[in-house]
């Protein structure tokens, strides 16, 4: 039976030009390159200048994705932007991106699921396209996470960074099988019992600004367990095994988490796309940034089966399968 699929027809990215290395951080906090590398795999990160907003990064990534998709912004009628660091409390940062791109039709809104945001946003956009109300969508993950980091806290300031990635989706007719191009499956979850393990200790309702707080060991344990279970569910539900996956593009939180998850699902490490060493953890931007890098350098080819996953504060987590 034929089925409409949401197919990714282009990807793009944007990273602020300012690079901060581990050696740079060691000059301001009690840390070393060896300590950071051993525990996270991170060697450097991109940090936005003070006058750069999340919408600026998102707009540049969107322009790149539109260019690579070979379409004009006027063809887009849906924008879903995943971010935990919006320009303002309201309106949505996606609205600003919409205006920046000169789009006046359709709708635009934000999704907030922290590091899982891009998986959630892709799922939302896919469902809206499948409903037939929209034809082409921009899905963006963008963060200026450096704005909510305590740069005197070495346990968090070494981990996070800024950036944006985007994809363009359009509906295409498929045969309704796992061989179709496009989004094939998504599995989303959340459990608020764990919110105190990874959170920001402030917000508008509390009447104060805040910084990221994290229980690193607890997050690591839950990430491997919950992400692993989500991926196993995705494979089982689609009668797949890990060898069927061409590329694994995980949320780039920590190299040890990436390695542990790949080991749990018995996936060859050569199939894992890793950018955490260069980008650090860019939250909702990390998956589209990593995906675009693998597309740009030629690793990802038409027809490849791609698995993505993420876990974010809340906890929120999820996985998705799509064919390029």
MARDRENTOR-64034 format. One record per residue (C-alpha): residue in one letter; residue number from 1; x, y, z. Coordinates in Angstrom, 2 decimals, decimal comma. Layout:
% MARDRENTOR-64034
@type:a; seq:NUM; xx:X; yy:Y; zz:Z $
...
END
This chain:
% MARDRENTOR-64034
@type:x; seq:1; xx:0,00; yy:0,00; zz:0,00 $
@type:x; seq:2; xx:1,42; yy:3,39; zz:-0,99 $
@type:x; seq:3; xx:2,17; yy:5,93; zz:1,72 $
@type:x; seq:4; xx:3,14; yy:9,57; zz:1,90 $
@type:x; seq:5; xx:6,60; yy:10,03; zz:3,42 $
@type:x; seq:6; xx:8,33; yy:13,15; zz:4,73 $
@type:x; seq:7; xx:11,63; yy:13,13; zz:2,84 $
@type:x; seq:8; xx:14,68; yy:15,18; zz:3,77 $
@type:x; seq:9; xx:15,72; yy:16,93; zz:0,56 $
@type:x; seq:10; xx:18,43; yy:19,17; zz:1,99 $
@type:x; seq:11; xx:20,46; yy:19,90; zz:5,11 $
@type:x; seq:12; xx:22,48; yy:22,84; zz:6,36 $
@type:x; seq:13; xx:24,40; yy:24,16; zz:9,33 $
@type:x; seq:14; xx:25,93; yy:27,20; zz:10,93 $
@type:x; seq:15; xx:28,63; yy:27,48; zz:13,60 $
@type:x; seq:16; xx:29,74; yy:30,78; zz:15,16 $
@type:x; seq:17; xx:33,28; yy:31,61; zz:14,04 $
@type:x; seq:18; xx:34,61; yy:32,01; zz:17,60 $
@type:x; seq:19; xx:36,33; yy:28,75; zz:18,66 $
@type:x; seq:20; xx:37,19; yy:28,09; zz:22,31 $
@type:x; seq:21; xx:39,64; yy:25,26; zz:22,91 $
@type:x; seq:22; xx:40,18; yy:23,23; zz:26,05 $
@type:x; seq:23; xx:43,43; yy:25,10; zz:26,56 $
@type:x; seq:24; xx:41,51; yy:28,38; zz:26,45 $
@type:x; seq:25; xx:39,13; yy:27,15; zz:29,18 $
@type:x; seq:26; xx:42,05; yy:25,99; zz:31,30 $
@type:x; seq:27; xx:43,11; yy:29,63; zz:31,58 $
@type:x; seq:28; xx:39,87; yy:30,60; zz:33,34 $
@type:x; seq:29; xx:38,70; yy:27,50; zz:35,25 $
@type:x; seq:30; xx:40,42; yy:24,66; zz:37,09 $
@type:x; seq:31; xx:40,62; yy:22,14; zz:34,26 $
@type:x; seq:32; xx:42,97; yy:20,72; zz:31,65 $
@type:x; seq:33; xx:42,75; yy:19,50; zz:28,09 $
@type:x; seq:34; xx:43,58; yy:15,98; zz:29,32 $
@type:x; seq:35; xx:40,77; yy:16,04; zz:31,91 $
@type:x; seq:36; xx:38,13; yy:17,26; zz:29,44 $
@type:x; seq:37; xx:39,20; yy:14,94; zz:26,64 $
@type:x; seq:38; xx:39,31; yy:11,84; zz:28,84 $
@type:x; seq:39; xx:35,84; yy:12,42; zz:30,27 $
@type:x; seq:40; xx:33,99; yy:13,85; zz:27,27 $
@type:x; seq:41; xx:35,98; yy:13,53; zz:24,06 $
@type:x; seq:42; xx:35,60; yy:17,28; zz:23,53 $
@type:x; seq:43; xx:38,57; yy:19,25; zz:22,20 $
@type:x; seq:44; xx:36,92; yy:22,57; zz:21,23 $
@type:x; seq:45; xx:33,57; yy:24,34; zz:20,93 $
@type:x; seq:46; xx:32,03; yy:27,28; zz:19,04 $
@type:x; seq:47; xx:30,72; yy:30,20; zz:21,13 $
@type:x; seq:48; xx:28,45; yy:32,91; zz:19,73 $
@type:x; seq:49; xx:29,41; yy:36,56; zz:20,11 $
@type:x; seq:50; xx:27,25; yy:38,57; zz:22,51 $
@type:x; seq:51; xx:25,36; yy:40,26; zz:19,69 $
@type:x; seq:52; xx:24,44; yy:36,95; zz:18,01 $
@type:x; seq:53; xx:20,98; yy:35,58; zz:18,77 $
@type:x; seq:54; xx:19,65; yy:32,05; zz:18,44 $
@type:x; seq:55; xx:17,54; yy:33,29; zz:15,51 $
@type:x; seq:56; xx:20,69; yy:34,49; zz:13,73 $
@type:x; seq:57; xx:22,28; yy:31,05; zz:13,92 $
@type:x; seq:58; xx:19,01; yy:29,36; zz:12,95 $
@type:x; seq:59; xx:18,50; yy:31,66; zz:9,96 $
@type:x; seq:60; xx:21,97; yy:30,94; zz:8,57 $
@type:x; seq:61; xx:21,51; yy:27,18; zz:8,98 $
@type:x; seq:62; xx:18,09; yy:27,44; zz:7,30 $
@type:x; seq:63; xx:19,55; yy:29,37; zz:4,35 $
@type:x; seq:64; xx:22,22; yy:26,70; zz:3,95 $
@type:x; seq:65; xx:19,62; yy:23,91; zz:4,02 $
@type:x; seq:66; xx:17,42; yy:25,71; zz:1,47 $
@type:x; seq:67; xx:20,40; yy:26,21; zz:-0,83 $
@type:x; seq:68; xx:21,36; yy:22,54; zz:-0,61 $
@type:x; seq:69; xx:17,75; yy:21,49; zz:-1,19 $
@type:x; seq:70; xx:17,63; yy:23,70; zz:-4,28 $
@type:x; seq:71; xx:14,43; yy:25,47; zz:-3,30 $
@type:x; seq:72; xx:13,40; yy:29,02; zz:-2,49 $
@type:x; seq:73; xx:12,27; yy:30,10; zz:0,97 $
@type:x; seq:74; xx:8,90; yy:31,05; zz:-0,53 $
@type:x; seq:75; xx:8,12; yy:27,33; zz:-0,95 $
@type:x; seq:76; xx:8,28; yy:26,73; zz:2,82 $
@type:x; seq:77; xx:4,94; yy:26,77; zz:4,65 $
@type:x; seq:78; xx:5,99; yy:25,25; zz:7,99 $
@type:x; seq:79; xx:8,90; yy:26,02; zz:10,34 $
@type:x; seq:80; xx:9,48; yy:23,99; zz:13,49 $
@type:x; seq:81; xx:12,43; yy:25,23; zz:15,52 $
@type:x; seq:82; xx:13,83; yy:23,20; zz:18,43 $
@type:x; seq:83; xx:15,59; yy:25,32; zz:21,05 $
@type:x; seq:84; xx:16,03; yy:25,66; zz:24,80 $
@type:x; seq:85; xx:17,57; yy:29,12; zz:24,37 $
@type:x; seq:86; xx:15,02; yy:31,27; zz:22,51 $
@type:x; seq:87; xx:15,60; yy:34,94; zz:21,75 $
@type:x; seq:88; xx:12,75; yy:35,94; zz:24,04 $
@type:x; seq:89; xx:10,15; yy:34,34; zz:26,27 $
@type:x; seq:90; xx:7,80; yy:35,13; zz:23,40 $
@type:x; seq:91; xx:7,24; yy:35,31; zz:20,51 $
@type:x; seq:92; xx:8,72; yy:32,04; zz:19,29 $
@type:x; seq:93; xx:12,19; yy:32,30; zz:17,78 $
@type:x; seq:94; xx:10,82; yy:30,46; zz:14,74 $
@type:x; seq:95; xx:8,71; yy:33,54; zz:13,99 $
@type:x; seq:96; xx:11,84; yy:35,66; zz:13,74 $
@type:x; seq:97; xx:13,47; yy:33,12; zz:11,45 $
@type:x; seq:98; xx:10,33; yy:33,10; zz:9,31 $
@type:x; seq:99; xx:10,54; yy:36,89; zz:8,94 $
@type:x; seq:100; xx:14,30; yy:36,79; zz:8,30 $
@type:x; seq:101; xx:13,69; yy:34,41; zz:5,40 $
@type:x; seq:102; xx:10,90; yy:36,59; zz:3,98 $
@type:x; seq:103; xx:8,27; yy:33,89; zz:4,46 $
@type:x; seq:104; xx:4,75; yy:35,23; zz:5,00 $
@type:x; seq:105; xx:2,66; yy:32,10; zz:4,52 $
@type:x; seq:106; xx:2,12; yy:29,03; zz:6,67 $
@type:x; seq:107; xx:3,11; yy:28,87; zz:10,33 $
@type:x; seq:108; xx:6,19; yy:28,79; zz:12,54 $
@type:x; seq:109; xx:6,65; yy:27,76; zz:16,16 $
@type:x; seq:110; xx:9,21; yy:26,47; zz:18,67 $
@type:x; seq:111; xx:9,56; yy:23,06; zz:20,31 $
@type:x; seq:112; xx:11,29; yy:22,73; zz:23,69 $
@type:x; seq:113; xx:12,65; yy:19,31; zz:24,58 $
@type:x; seq:114; xx:16,24; yy:20,44; zz:25,25 $
@type:x; seq:115; xx:18,76; yy:18,00; zz:23,71 $
@type:x; seq:116; xx:15,96; yy:15,81; zz:22,35 $
@type:x; seq:117; xx:14,41; yy:18,83; zz:20,64 $
@type:x; seq:118; xx:15,43; yy:18,01; zz:17,08 $
@type:x; seq:119; xx:13,99; yy:14,47; zz:17,26 $
@type:x; seq:120; xx:10,76; yy:15,89; zz:18,69 $
@type:x; seq:121; xx:10,64; yy:18,69; zz:16,11 $
@type:x; seq:122; xx:11,18; yy:16,30; zz:13,20 $
@type:x; seq:123; xx:8,39; yy:14,09; zz:14,51 $
@type:x; seq:124; xx:6,01; yy:17,04; zz:14,86 $
@type:x; seq:125; xx:6,80; yy:18,30; zz:11,36 $
@type:x; seq:126; xx:6,45; yy:14,81; zz:9,89 $
@type:x; seq:127; xx:3,00; yy:14,39; zz:11,45 $
@type:x; seq:128; xx:1,87; yy:17,81; zz:10,22 $
@type:x; seq:129; xx:3,04; yy:17,06; zz:6,70 $
@type:x; seq:130; xx:1,35; yy:13,66; zz:6,81 $
@type:x; seq:131; xx:-1,92; yy:15,36; zz:7,80 $
@type:x; seq:132; xx:-1,81; yy:17,14; zz:4,46 $
@type:x; seq:133; xx:-1,96; yy:20,68; zz:5,81 $
@type:x; seq:134; xx:1,56; yy:21,63; zz:4,69 $
@type:x; seq:135; xx:3,81; yy:20,77; zz:1,77 $
@type:x; seq:136; xx:7,37; yy:21,74; zz:2,68 $
@type:x; seq:137; xx:8,89; yy:22,26; zz:6,11 $
@type:x; seq:138; xx:12,05; yy:23,65; zz:7,65 $
@type:x; seq:139; xx:13,05; yy:21,82; zz:10,82 $
@type:x; seq:140; xx:15,81; yy:23,59; zz:12,75 $
@type:x; seq:141; xx:17,79; yy:22,89; zz:15,89 $
@type:x; seq:142; xx:19,49; yy:26,05; zz:17,19 $
@type:x; seq:143; xx:21,09; yy:27,04; zz:20,48 $
@type:x; seq:144; xx:23,07; yy:29,77; zz:22,18 $
@type:x; seq:145; xx:23,60; yy:27,47; zz:25,14 $
@type:x; seq:146; xx:26,60; yy:29,49; zz:26,28 $
@type:x; seq:147; xx:24,11; yy:32,06; zz:27,66 $
@type:x; seq:148; xx:22,83; yy:29,65; zz:30,33 $
@type:x; seq:149; xx:26,22; yy:28,29; zz:31,39 $
@type:x; seq:150; xx:28,05; yy:29,23; zz:34,58 $
@type:x; seq:151; xx:31,54; yy:29,72; zz:33,19 $
@type:x; seq:152; xx:33,06; yy:29,22; zz:36,64 $
@type:x; seq:153; xx:31,58; yy:25,70; zz:36,93 $
@type:x; seq:154; xx:34,04; yy:23,31; zz:35,31 $
@type:x; seq:155; xx:31,56; yy:20,41; zz:35,40 $
@type:x; seq:156; xx:29,23; yy:22,13; zz:32,93 $
@type:x; seq:157; xx:31,12; yy:24,90; zz:31,13 $
@type:x; seq:158; xx:33,38; yy:22,41; zz:29,33 $
@type:x; seq:159; xx:30,41; yy:20,52; zz:27,87 $
@type:x; seq:160; xx:28,11; yy:22,94; zz:26,06 $
@type:x; seq:161; xx:28,35; yy:25,22; zz:23,05 $
@type:x; seq:162; xx:26,44; yy:27,09; zz:20,34 $
@type:x; seq:163; xx:25,37; yy:26,26; zz:16,81 $
@type:x; seq:164; xx:22,49; yy:25,48; zz:14,48 $
@type:x; seq:165; xx:21,51; yy:22,81; zz:11,99 $
@type:x; seq:166; xx:18,51; yy:22,48; zz:9,69 $
@type:x; seq:167; xx:16,79; yy:20,18; zz:7,24 $
@type:x; seq:168; xx:14,14; yy:20,71; zz:4,57 $
@type:x; seq:169; xx:11,28; yy:18,19; zz:4,40 $
@type:x; seq:170; xx:8,79; yy:17,59; zz:1,62 $
@type:x; seq:171; xx:6,15; yy:14,91; zz:1,14 $
@type:x; seq:172; xx:6,80; yy:12,24; zz:-1,48 $
@type:x; seq:173; xx:4,92; yy:9,10; zz:-2,35 $
@type:x; seq:174; xx:6,38; yy:5,87; zz:-1,06 $
@type:x; seq:175; xx:5,37; yy:2,20; zz:-1,20 $
@type:x; seq:176; xx:4,77; yy:1,94; zz:2,53 $
@type:x; seq:177; xx:7,80; yy:-0,26; zz:3,18 $
@type:x; seq:178; xx:11,05; yy:0,12; zz:5,11 $
@type:x; seq:179; xx:12,75; yy:0,67; zz:1,73 $
@type:x; seq:180; xx:10,98; yy:4,02; zz:1,25 $
@type:x; seq:181; xx:12,92; yy:7,27; zz:1,36 $
@type:x; seq:182; xx:11,93; yy:9,59; zz:4,21 $
@type:x; seq:183; xx:10,98; yy:9,35; zz:7,86 $
@type:x; seq:184; xx:10,03; yy:5,76; zz:8,63 $
@type:x; seq:185; xx:9,60; yy:5,64; zz:12,39 $
@type:x; seq:186; xx:9,90; yy:7,73; zz:15,54 $
@type:x; seq:187; xx:9,75; yy:6,82; zz:19,21 $
@type:x; seq:188; xx:9,39; yy:9,66; zz:21,75 $
@type:x; seq:189; xx:9,33; yy:9,50; zz:25,53 $
@type:x; seq:190; xx:9,57; yy:11,73; zz:28,60 $
@type:x; seq:191; xx:9,56; yy:11,20; zz:32,36 $
@type:x; seq:192; xx:9,44; yy:14,24; zz:34,64 $
@type:x; seq:193; xx:10,52; yy:12,30; zz:37,71 $
@type:x; seq:194; xx:14,11; yy:12,92; zz:36,65 $
@type:x; seq:195; xx:13,99; yy:16,67; zz:35,99 $
@type:x; seq:196; xx:16,32; yy:17,52; zz:38,89 $
@type:x; seq:197; xx:19,18; yy:15,59; zz:37,27 $
@type:x; seq:198; xx:19,53; yy:18,07; zz:34,40 $
@type:x; seq:199; xx:17,87; yy:21,48; zz:34,53 $
@type:x; seq:200; xx:18,28; yy:25,26; zz:34,62 $
@type:x; seq:201; xx:17,80; yy:26,73; zz:38,10 $
@type:x; seq:202; xx:15,74; yy:29,70; zz:36,95 $
@type:x; seq:203; xx:13,16; yy:30,94; zz:34,46 $
@type:x; seq:204; xx:10,43; yy:33,54; zz:33,92 $
@type:x; seq:205; xx:7,95; yy:31,89; zz:36,28 $
@type:x; seq:206; xx:10,58; yy:31,89; zz:39,03 $
@type:x; seq:207; xx:11,43; yy:35,51; zz:38,38 $
@type:x; seq:208; xx:15,15; yy:34,89; zz:37,94 $
@type:x; seq:209; xx:17,72; yy:33,86; zz:35,38 $
@type:x; seq:210; xx:19,47; yy:30,56; zz:35,89 $
@type:x; seq:211; xx:22,29; yy:28,27; zz:34,85 $
@type:x; seq:212; xx:22,51; yy:24,65; zz:33,79 $
@type:x; seq:213; xx:22,80; yy:22,21; zz:36,70 $
@type:x; seq:214; xx:23,58; yy:18,56; zz:36,11 $
@type:x; seq:215; xx:24,22; yy:15,33; zz:37,96 $
@type:x; seq:216; xx:26,68; yy:13,93; zz:35,44 $
@type:x; seq:217; xx:26,91; yy:10,32; zz:36,60 $
@type:x; seq:218; xx:23,14; yy:9,95; zz:36,85 $
@type:x; seq:219; xx:22,61; yy:11,47; zz:33,41 $
@type:x; seq:220; xx:25,18; yy:9,08; zz:31,92 $
@type:x; seq:221; xx:23,49; yy:6,00; zz:33,39 $
@type:x; seq:222; xx:20,00; yy:7,04; zz:32,33 $
@type:x; seq:223; xx:21,17; yy:8,13; zz:28,87 $
@type:x; seq:224; xx:22,70; yy:4,76; zz:28,02 $
@type:x; seq:225; xx:19,75; yy:2,82; zz:29,43 $
@type:x; seq:226; xx:16,89; yy:4,91; zz:28,03 $
@type:x; seq:227; xx:18,43; yy:5,66; zz:24,65 $
@type:x; seq:228; xx:19,48; yy:2,04; zz:24,25 $
@type:x; seq:229; xx:15,95; yy:0,83; zz:25,01 $
@type:x; seq:230; xx:14,44; yy:3,34; zz:22,57 $
@type:x; seq:231; xx:16,75; yy:2,22; zz:19,78 $
@type:x; seq:232; xx:16,10; yy:-1,45; zz:20,49 $
@type:x; seq:233; xx:12,36; yy:-0,72; zz:20,28 $
@type:x; seq:234; xx:12,85; yy:1,05; zz:16,95 $
@type:x; seq:235; xx:14,76; yy:-1,90; zz:15,51 $
@type:x; seq:236; xx:12,30; yy:-4,49; zz:16,83 $
@type:x; seq:237; xx:9,23; yy:-2,60; zz:15,60 $
@type:x; seq:238; xx:10,70; yy:-2,48; zz:12,10 $
@type:x; seq:239; xx:12,13; yy:-6,02; zz:11,99 $
@type:x; seq:240; xx:15,66; yy:-4,64; zz:11,74 $
@type:x; seq:241; xx:18,99; yy:-5,48; zz:13,34 $
@type:x; seq:242; xx:21,87; yy:-3,12; zz:14,00 $
@type:x; seq:243; xx:23,70; yy:-4,31; zz:10,86 $
@type:x; seq:244; xx:20,85; yy:-2,85; zz:8,78 $
@type:x; seq:245; xx:21,75; yy:0,67; zz:9,94 $
@type:x; seq:246; xx:24,05; yy:2,52; zz:7,55 $
@type:x; seq:247; xx:24,72; yy:5,52; zz:9,80 $
@type:x; seq:248; xx:24,09; yy:6,26; zz:13,46 $
@type:x; seq:249; xx:23,86; yy:10,02; zz:14,10 $
@type:x; seq:250; xx:23,42; yy:10,39; zz:17,86 $
@type:x; seq:251; xx:23,04; yy:13,48; zz:20,00 $
@type:x; seq:252; xx:26,59; yy:14,67; zz:20,61 $
@type:x; seq:253; xx:26,61; yy:14,90; zz:24,39 $
@type:x; seq:254; xx:29,63; yy:12,92; zz:25,43 $
@type:x; seq:255; xx:31,90; yy:10,49; zz:23,58 $
@type:x; seq:256; xx:31,58; yy:7,95; zz:26,38 $
@type:x; seq:257; xx:27,79; yy:7,92; zz:26,02 $
@type:x; seq:258; xx:28,09; yy:7,49; zz:22,25 $
@type:x; seq:259; xx:30,46; yy:4,57; zz:22,69 $
@type:x; seq:260; xx:28,33; yy:2,93; zz:25,39 $
@type:x; seq:261; xx:25,12; yy:3,16; zz:23,35 $
@type:x; seq:262; xx:26,80; yy:1,81; zz:20,20 $
@type:x; seq:263; xx:28,22; yy:-1,08; zz:22,23 $
@type:x; seq:264; xx:24,83; yy:-1,85; zz:23,78 $
@type:x; seq:265; xx:23,09; yy:-2,11; zz:20,40 $
@type:x; seq:266; xx:26,09; yy:-3,94; zz:18,88 $
@type:x; seq:267; xx:26,70; yy:-1,32; zz:16,21 $
@type:x; seq:268; xx:30,06; yy:-1,09; zz:14,46 $
@type:x; seq:269; xx:31,79; yy:2,09; zz:15,61 $
@type:x; seq:270; xx:32,70; yy:2,92; zz:12,00 $
@type:x; seq:271; xx:29,00; yy:3,68; zz:11,43 $
@type:x; seq:272; xx:28,81; yy:6,27; zz:14,22 $
@type:x; seq:273; xx:28,99; yy:9,93; zz:13,17 $
@type:x; seq:274; xx:30,99; yy:11,81; zz:15,82 $
@type:x; seq:275; xx:31,34; yy:15,59; zz:15,98 $
@type:x; seq:276; xx:31,38; yy:16,12; zz:19,75 $
@type:x; seq:277; xx:35,15; yy:16,62; zz:19,63 $
@type:x; seq:278; xx:34,73; yy:19,74; zz:17,45 $
@type:x; seq:279; xx:31,25; yy:20,99; zz:18,39 $
@type:x; seq:280; xx:30,80; yy:19,90; zz:22,05 $
@type:x; seq:281; xx:27,17; yy:19,56; zz:23,17 $
@type:x; seq:282; xx:25,03; yy:21,99; zz:21,18 $
@type:x; seq:283; xx:21,77; yy:20,56; zz:22,59 $
@type:x; seq:284; xx:18,99; yy:20,60; zz:19,96 $
@type:x; seq:285; xx:21,49; yy:21,59; zz:17,26 $
@type:x; seq:286; xx:23,84; yy:18,65; zz:17,70 $
@type:x; seq:287; xx:22,07; yy:16,03; zz:15,55 $
@type:x; seq:288; xx:21,44; yy:18,25; zz:12,49 $
@type:x; seq:289; xx:25,00; yy:19,61; zz:12,74 $
@type:x; seq:290; xx:26,42; yy:16,08; zz:12,76 $
@type:x; seq:291; xx:24,06; yy:14,92; zz:10,03 $
@type:x; seq:292; xx:24,97; yy:17,78; zz:7,72 $
@type:x; seq:293; xx:28,68; yy:17,16; zz:8,22 $
@type:x; seq:294; xx:28,25; yy:13,52; zz:7,20 $
@type:x; seq:295; xx:26,17; yy:14,56; zz:4,18 $
@type:x; seq:296; xx:28,65; yy:17,27; zz:3,18 $
@type:x; seq:297; xx:31,70; yy:15,00; zz:3,33 $
@type:x; seq:298; xx:29,97; yy:12,31; zz:1,30 $
@type:x; seq:299; xx:29,49; yy:9,64; zz:3,94 $
@type:x; seq:300; xx:25,70; yy:9,78; zz:3,83 $
@type:x; seq:301; xx:24,38; yy:8,78; zz:0,40 $
@type:x; seq:302; xx:20,92; yy:8,51; zz:-1,13 $
@type:x; seq:303; xx:19,19; yy:5,39; zz:0,12 $
@type:x; seq:304; xx:21,18; yy:5,10; zz:3,35 $
@type:x; seq:305; xx:19,21; yy:4,08; zz:6,45 $
@type:x; seq:306; xx:19,94; yy:6,52; zz:9,28 $
@type:x; seq:307; xx:19,25; yy:6,19; zz:12,98 $
@type:x; seq:308; xx:19,19; yy:9,26; zz:15,24 $
@type:x; seq:309; xx:18,64; yy:9,49; zz:19,00 $
@type:x; seq:310; xx:18,86; yy:11,91; zz:21,91 $
@type:x; seq:311; xx:18,21; yy:12,36; zz:25,61 $
@type:x; seq:312; xx:17,61; yy:15,76; zz:27,18 $
@type:x; seq:313; xx:16,66; yy:17,39; zz:30,46 $
@type:x; seq:314; xx:13,32; yy:16,35; zz:31,86 $
@type:x; seq:315; xx:14,12; yy:13,60; zz:30,97 $
@type:x; seq:316; xx:13,00; yy:13,61; zz:27,35 $
@type:x; seq:317; xx:14,35; yy:11,06; zz:24,90 $
@type:x; seq:318; xx:13,63; yy:9,45; zz:21,58 $
@type:x; seq:319; xx:14,86; yy:7,78; zz:18,42 $
@type:x; seq:320; xx:14,02; yy:7,99; zz:14,73 $
@type:x; seq:321; xx:14,70; yy:6,03; zz:11,57 $
@type:x; seq:322; xx:14,76; yy:7,65; zz:8,14 $
@type:x; seq:323; xx:16,15; yy:6,83; zz:4,74 $
@type:x; seq:324; xx:18,19; yy:9,52; zz:3,02 $
END
